[in-house]
Amino acid sequence: MDTSAISFGGLFSGLDTESIIKQLMYIERAPVRLIETQQTKLGYEKDEIQKVNSSLLSLKGTLKTFVNGVAFDNKVTSANEAVVTGTANAAASAGTHDVEILQLAQEQIMQSGTKGSAYTLGGAGTFDITYDNGTNPDEVFTITYTGGETLGQLAGLINNSTSGTGEDFSDWGEAYIIEDPLSGDQTLVIKDANTGDQKELLDIGNSTGFDVLGAGETGLNTGVLDIIQNAQNAQAVVDGIAVQ
């Protein structure tokens, strides 16, 4: 009789020897199972890395095409943007520079004499405001008044004027009124729109009815308005070299 396929499975001992053997074999294969799990995980990671690599290669090709068609601008970075800023042209080279500020740029400011709140202009007339535009000819703004205008109305006439070349006054300066809150006295002020001495007011031509605005002190050529702040350029020292 063939007994090779007969299993007693603890028939005499009372122990489930078949189950015990299977568990021992399972425990013995634990390192193999760990390696198989790691191998499966590495396979997944390999697939993901290949996907990332394909995406990077595609991005590289796109960026190369983009860069070939774009000219990047040079840029200036300041250690203190509140003090110094700058621009760099296409020929600028990389480098670090020390900058010392000697004076800031400022605009020219002029004022009339102080007038009472009831003040109005005299008879009709005109006057010219001439600005240096850095080239020829200068910008000349002609203001026409009919008489009886207040200082505030005169400031409006100035601000709404245009030069002989069609320039708006607002691009060159601003006229406004400063009023004393206690007395009500008013002062006409004209302030340049541009800092620096390259675009500044040269002259205010006189005329009947307007000459009384003059403060009667130093003033411009005709004494119509007084300069209370001179235009000036910014001045600095860059790496030991003076610039403005």
Rosetta blueprint (number, residue, H / E / L):
1 M L
2 D L
3 T L
4 S L
5 A L
6 I L
7 S L
8 F L
9 G L
10 G L
11 L L
12 F L
13 S L
14 G L
15 L L
16 D L
17 T H
18 E H
19 S H
20 I H
21 I H
22 K H
23 Q H
24 L H
25 M H
26 Y H
27 I H
28 E H
29 R L
30 A H
31 P H
32 V H
33 R H
34 L H
35 I H
36 E H
37 T H
38 Q H
39 Q H
40 T H
41 K H
42 L H
43 G H
44 Y H
45 E H
46 K H
47 D H
48 E H
49 I H
50 Q H
51 K H
52 V H
53 N H
54 S H
55 S H
56 L H
57 L H
58 S H
59 L H
60 K H
61 G H
62 T H
63 L H
64 K H
65 T H
66 F H
67 V H
68 N H
69 G L
70 V L
71 A L
72 F L
73 D L
74 N L
75 K L
76 V L
77 T L
78 S L
79 A L
80 N L
81 E L
82 A L
83 V L
84 V L
85 T L
86 G L
87 T L
88 A L
89 N L
90 A L
91 A L
92 A L
93 S L
94 A L
95 G L
96 T L
97 H L
98 D L
99 V E
100 E E
101 I E
102 L E
103 Q E
104 L L
105 A L
106 Q E
107 E L
108 Q L
109 I E
110 M E
111 Q E
112 S L
113 G L
114 T L
115 K E
116 G L
117 S L
118 A L
119 Y L
120 T L
121 L L
122 G L
123 G E
124 A E
125 G E
126 T E
127 F E
128 D E
129 I E
130 T E
131 Y E
132 D L
133 N L
134 G L
135 T L
136 N L
137 P L
138 D L
139 E E
140 V E
141 F E
142 T E
143 I E
144 T E
145 Y E
146 T E
147 G E
148 G L
149 E L
150 T L
151 L H
152 G H
153 Q H
154 L H
155 A H
156 G H
157 L H
158 I H
159 N H
160 N L
161 S L
162 T E
163 S E
164 G L
165 T L
166 G L
167 E L
168 D E
169 F H
170 S H
171 D H
172 W L
173 G E
174 E E
175 A E
176 Y E
177 I E
178 I E
179 E E
180 D L
181 P L
182 L L
183 S L
184 G L
185 D L
186 Q E
187 T E
188 L E
189 V E
190 I E
191 K E
192 D E
193 A L
194 N L
195 T L
196 G L
197 D L
198 Q L
199 K L
200 E L
201 L E
202 L E
203 D E
204 I E
205 G L
206 N L
207 S L
208 T L
209 G L
210 F L
211 D H
212 V H
213 L H
214 G L
215 A L
216 G L
217 E L
218 T L
219 G L
220 L L
221 N L
222 T L
223 G L
224 V L
225 L L
226 D E
227 I E
228 I E
229 Q E
230 N L
231 A L
232 Q E
233 N L
234 A L
235 Q E
236 A E
237 V E
238 V E
239 D L
240 G L
241 I E
242 A E
243 V E
244 Q L
